[in-house]
Amino acid sequence: MDKIKIVCRALVVDEQHRILLVKKTGSDFWSLPGGKLDADDVSVEECLARELHEELGVESKIEEIRHVLELHKNDTRYVELIWNTTLHGDPTKQQEGIFEVSGHELEDIRWMSNEDMRGEVVKPDFLKNLF
């Protein structure tokens, strides 16, 4: 039987249709901010709010669920839940210090347009064609 892990992610889009993406420390790709459900999390929404606060140092408003993805890697099945999310504050204003803000979990954070994503490895792939 596969292990199952739930991953909660935020789709944050600005007025210019740019998507907020993060690069985890040691990673070779960009992804949506968020993380894995912990045993202490009361709900998946609480997990996402906690992850956004830990990684980005901002509060959030979790809105409607946008996508559900299922990924398989080795003996683990990942169920990825992606919500439309509004952040209270712009975490990219502290881009220079994101390594410290995130407790060394993130090495970079950026707003990216479809054009900005060309030539970059972005997961999930559908983000490159969202707009």
Beta strands, then each sheet from edge to edge (+ up, - down):
strand 1: 3-11
strand 2: 19-24
strand 3: 30-31
strand 4: 34-36
strand 5: 59-73
strand 6: 76-88
strand 7: 106-112
strand 8: 122-123
sheet 1: 4+ 1- 6- 5+
sheet 2: 2+ 7-
sheet 3: 3+ 8+
end
